[in-house]
Amino acid sequence: MNYQRGTMNNHHPDAIAIGVIDYANVWPLFYHFHPTGVAADIEMIPAVPSSLNAAMREGGIDMGPISAFAYGESSDQYSLFPNLSVSAHGPVQSILLFLKKPLLEALKGTVALTTTSATSVNLFKIIAAKFYHAEPEYVNMDPNLDKMMEAADAALLIGDHAIRASWSNTIYEVLDMGELWRQWTGHWMTFAVWAVRNEAIRKHPADIRRIVKAFETSKQLSLKDPEPLVQEAVRTIGGTGDYWRHYFSRLHYDFDRPQQEGLQLYFQYAYELGLLDHKVRFELWSENMVG
Ligand SMILES: C=C(O[C@@H]1C=C(C(=O)O)C=C[C@H]1O)C(=O)O
């Protein structure tokens, strides 16, 4: 999708910088989100999740989707938008583990983890440690399946990188991490949340309110008629209409009790394993929050 792009490092000081995950999984929330119609001075900054996580932490962006794990790391600085997330109960199709050997063997070897993710790489570590009692060696690598497989017994990819790799792959067994999480816990998994820096709520309370509404409207319009998104995905990423119809129908964009419970369990495990150094309590943004 096309935006008037800003940059993380020197966005206009009075503008609100909104991160955009550069993957199709967030399209329903952005497709009908038109910054100029929201009245605020907004810059849109597209990047992969790990870059957006860092920019949120450093103040280079003010709000938008970030890895759920990154919210856990800095939950005291951010508030969450209550009705927005990228979640699934079961298969996601774009959080994929490619295996050179059976899982139990690969878990005794080396696993390559994409540098674009924070939620899914820690999800993998949690599943390996908690459910398989395994401690593979991990290497962080750019999302290139061939290179990852030269260095490791298994590779974890997310987003459009995972989708494209799943189309071209003919040799590796593929496991869906959303499905694995559901099989072991019965829970939903939330991969991305919409967070806003508390500092930005204090500075622009009315604009933030309008932006939240605009995201919710985009979500509703996309769910009502996913066809324009489906066609744009076919045109710009590839694959068939049926593939994308199914893809968007598997993802869930609310953040209600079931998604919150799944994420709470994920944070609990992350804390127990030392992946997070504190327990996480959700701080939800509300209409009357004015810093
Ligand atoms: C569903 C997905 O979730 C993404 C996974 C993320 C992560 O692992 O950190 C971050 C944002 C999400 O948009 C995907 O990549 O396809």
The ligand as an SDF file (V2000), in Angstrom:
LIG
                    3D

 16 16  0  0  0  0  0  0  0  0999 V2000
    0.7680  -12.3890   11.9710 C   0  0  0  0  0  0  0  0  0  0  0  0
    1.9690  -11.8630   11.9390 C   0  0  0  0  0  0  0  0  0  0  0  0
    2.3370  -11.1600   13.0300 O   0  0  0  0  0  0  0  0  0  0  0  0
    3.4040  -10.2290   13.0810 C   0  0  0  0  0  0  0  0  0  0  0  0
    4.4530  -10.7700   13.9560 C   0  0  0  0  0  0  0  0  0  0  0  0
    5.2480   -9.9770   14.7260 C   0  0  0  0  0  0  0  0  0  0  0  0
    6.4010  -10.5150   15.5220 C   0  0  0  0  0  0  0  0  0  0  0  0
    6.6640  -11.7190   15.4630 O   0  0  0  0  0  0  0  0  0  0  0  0
    7.0760   -9.7390   16.2180 O   0  0  0  0  0  0  0  0  0  0  0  0
    4.9570   -8.5990   14.7890 C   0  0  0  0  0  0  0  0  0  0  0  0
    3.8680   -8.0890   14.1890 C   0  0  0  0  0  0  0  0  0  0  0  0
    2.8370   -8.9300   13.5590 C   0  0  0  0  0  0  0  0  0  0  0  0
    2.2230   -8.2430   12.5220 O   0  0  0  0  0  0  0  0  0  0  0  0
    2.8640  -12.0710   10.7960 C   0  0  0  0  0  0  0  0  0  0  0  0
    4.0440  -11.7190   10.7960 O   0  0  0  0  0  0  0  0  0  0  0  0
    2.3910  -12.6180    9.8040 O   0  0  0  0  0  0  0  0  0  0  0  0
  1  2  2  0
  2  3  1  0
  2 14  1  0
  3  4  1  0
  4  5  1  0
  4 12  1  0
  5  6  2  0
  6  7  1  0
  6 10  1  0
  7  8  2  0
  7  9  1  0
 10 11  2  0
 11 12  1  0
 12 13  1  0
 14 15  2  0
 14 16  1  0
M  END
$$$$
